[in-house]
Amino acid sequence: MSNKIQNIEDTDLPRVIVVGAGFAGLKLVRLLAPSAFQIVLLDKNNYHQFQPLFYQIATAGLEPSAISFPIRKLFQNQPNVHFRMGSLLEVNPDQNSILTDIGEIKYDHLVLCIGADTNFFGNEQIKKYAIPMKTVGEALYLRNRILENFEKALNESDIDRLDLLMNIVVVGGGPTGVELAGALAEMKKFVLPKDYPELDFERMKITLLEGSGRLLNGMSESAGTNARDYLTQLNVDVQLNSVVKTYDGKEAVLASGAIYRTKSLLWAAGIQANRFKGLNEDLFARGGRIIVDRYSRVKGSENIYALGDLAYMETPRYKTGHPQVAQVAIQQATRLYRNSKRILKNKKLKEFEYKDKGSMATVGRNLAVCDLPIGHLKGFVAWVLWLFVHLMAILGAKNKLFVFINWSWNYLTYDQSLRLLIRHKNDNVVNE
Ligand SMILES: Cc1cc2nc3c(=O)[nH]c(=O)nc-3n(C[C@H](O)[C@H](O)[C@H](O)COP(=O)(O)OP(=O)(O)OC[C@H]3O[C@@H](n4cnc5c(N)ncnc54)[C@H](O)[C@@H]3O)c2cc1C
């Protein structure tokens, strides 16, 4: 395709193309919007997704619309911001242009913030059968799959097949895996027995498999130990040093030879940066991340930048790159914006350094862990802090209100009320 993206006029203003409206891209465009640039924002979706709460969609605690925000609504009053829904296919640095699935467009400055996707570490079989959770769509699919399995379990008399349908294995003991396993355990305890009284939930096993020797590797030792204790308290079978080698849709075989039988293998074991064509291979580091300098400039380039999960930046404090978390993305976008202002004032650019404000993970009601600059918190206090921080981070007052109402309702009634199986008539159940 070589047609031009339509209805974006060339003007006297320098054009900044920002690709990806996640945490980094959206922050940057919101900061840049009042300035003297023409901004083109491109994303393959027409909404921003709040990934930290995907697990609550998957476990029927929240509706997708509560944690997704329409991008157009944010820039309704910004005539210099043009949003286009489309996918980046290729960057052409020699021409200062990008190729997308809706056409080609030239830039003066290009900022790449397209984030990351699930990493199956090259295992095609696991990719085919495991269920990832890296988009709202995948989280919704996961919810449907779990509910569908219980509907089928009701009609099953064979004990082996019943176990396949009821058991759930979560792979990856980072925050996503821990939060997912905890939420599923609470569903098993408070919700599913009421919905499916004919099923024996003593049979249902929830297992969390982690390849390393501890949970929550990016957090403190205490956070990992506390999370493990909380999960055990919720009857999750936590298995450390457990690496999944194969999964055929029914049996997950570990490196140790141990076998776990389930039709629901939820994959939260790693991510890799999203790819596109056009940049030299030597610009990519581990995990497919693009190598940038301390000003977020792609190595060897003057006008291409990469931010967030996509970017690989070494600093004295982060010698192997930053953690792939929302705060890094947001802070890099803010630094880039501030540096753009410094350029206009002929001031020296400032190097980026990440200010770690802390990290947290929740396991269940009243159970969470937080590592803060002041120390480690756990239990109820950590849980309330987790709720507050996440509520404040969600985009839009209406979304905040809906999430707050949902959480209060779920807390008081011990029930999530969103267990609808909404499918297109052509949807087939894979993994028969
Ligand atoms: C389940 C889950 C839970 C998480 N929990 C936490 C947490 O509790 N705390 C925390 O700090 N971090 C958490 N993270 C990580 C955090 O979400 C990321 O670090 C953060 O989103 C990175 O921001 P980003 O802007 O780099 O990318 P993203 O926010 O991922 O945004 C990338 C954007 O690019 C778009 N895009 C992708 N490919 C293309 C393309 N080819 N063309 C056009 N657009 C494209 C996508 O649609 C998306 O809008 C979690 C992630 C997941 C998946």
The ligand as a Gaussian input file, in Angstrom:
#p B3LYP/6-31G(d) Opt

LIG

0 1
 C       -2.264000      -7.950000      32.745000
 C       -1.284000      -6.836000      33.001000
 C       -1.197000      -6.273000      34.262000
 C       -0.303000      -5.234000      34.518000
 N       -0.253000      -4.688000      35.770000
 C        0.556000      -3.637000      35.999000
 C        0.550000      -2.984000      37.269000
 O       -0.177000      -3.394000      38.196000
 N        1.372000      -1.903000      37.436000
 C        2.171000      -1.434000      36.424000
 O        2.886000      -0.439000      36.612000
 N        2.209000      -2.040000      35.228000
 C        1.413000      -3.114000      34.990000
 N        1.432000      -3.720000      33.767000
 C        2.385000      -3.240000      32.756000
 C        1.900000      -1.948000      32.117000
 O        0.569000      -2.099000      31.680000
 C        2.828000      -1.594000      30.985000
 O        4.131000      -1.434000      31.487000
 C        2.401000      -0.311000      30.295000
 O        1.123000      -0.480000      29.707000
 C        3.411000       0.113000      29.230000
 O        2.970000       1.262000      28.603000
 P        3.290000       1.528000      27.068000
 O        2.721000       2.867000      26.763000
 O        4.714000       1.276000      26.805000
 O        2.492000       0.390000      26.284000
 P        0.944000       0.040000      26.323000
 O        0.264000       0.677000      27.464000
 O        0.882000      -1.438000      26.198000
 O        0.387000       0.708000      24.999000
 C        0.727000       0.263000      23.733000
 C       -0.317000       0.786000      22.760000
 O        0.155000       0.537000      21.441000
 C       -0.894000       0.041000      20.654000
 N       -0.274000      -0.760000      19.589000
 C        0.393000      -1.935000      19.692000
 N        0.872000      -2.327000      18.505000
 C        0.511000      -1.364000      17.621000
 C        0.733000      -1.180000      16.225000
 N        1.434000      -2.051000      15.492000
 N        0.211000      -0.092000      15.635000
 C       -0.505000       0.810000      16.358000
 N       -0.734000       0.702000      17.670000
 C       -0.215000      -0.378000      18.307000
 C       -1.759000      -0.759000      21.608000
 O       -3.076000      -0.871000      21.136000
 C       -1.657000       0.081000      22.892000
 O       -2.669000       1.045000      22.957000
 C        0.549000      -4.767000      33.486000
 C        0.453000      -5.329000      32.219000
 C       -0.449000      -6.359000      31.978000
 C       -0.541000      -6.971000      30.608000

